[in-house]
Amino acid sequence: MAKYNIGGYIFNDEESAKKAAKELKTVEYILGQIKEADEKTVLLIYNKLLKQRLFSTEIGLGFLSQLRQNLLASGMFAEDEVEDVYTIGEQELQSESDEKGDDSDAQEKNRVLSKSDTSPKLKQIRKLKIINSVLIVVSLTLLLCVIGMFYVSSTINSPTILNYEETITDQYSTWKQELDEREAELKAREKALEERENSSVQ
């Protein structure tokens, strides 16, 4: 079984080792912040860390114990003025693990829900609905245009492109008939005039 050495402490499982490594970084950060702080400021930070129960591994708890010893060694505080470091029991560790499990389950559910909301099928359905709406609008518009064209063509008597050739042909036939009638009338008059002239000469 693999063992992990974090800050001089040995951890048997990877999860504990990761938690310890995280607490080690936190300890290093706090040490950098209190490096030049006076004892009263350090005591305030110590009490805040106890209240937050920020640490749960040997690294974090060992740091708190060392911090308490340094405060007492400074001679500025009595032992009852510096609280004891809390301890982590098995039951507390179990509840902490359960809480993490619940959080991970909730996160997993949210992740699944999020994926289902943005699944390709739903995206495709939404896209098809939009296209369907656009097609309905376009179809209605075209239908109205066709109805309008039929209405206009039925109410206007002037030649349109559809019956233009037929109208021109009818007009041409009418003109030709009138010309033929006039030509026949002129010939009849000429003939009558010739007959009169011939009768007068005789």
Secondary structure, 3 states (H helix, E strand, C coil): CCCEEECCEEECCHHHHHHHHHHHHHHHHHHHHCCCCCHHHHHHHHHHHHHHCCCCCHHHHHHHHHHHHHHHHCCCCCHHHCCCCCCCCHHHHHHHHHHHHHHHHHHHHHHHHHHHHCCHHHHHHHHHHHHHHHHHHHHHHHHHHHHHHHHHHHHCCCCCCCCHHHHHHHHHHHHHHHHHHHHHHHHHHHHHHHHHHHHHHC
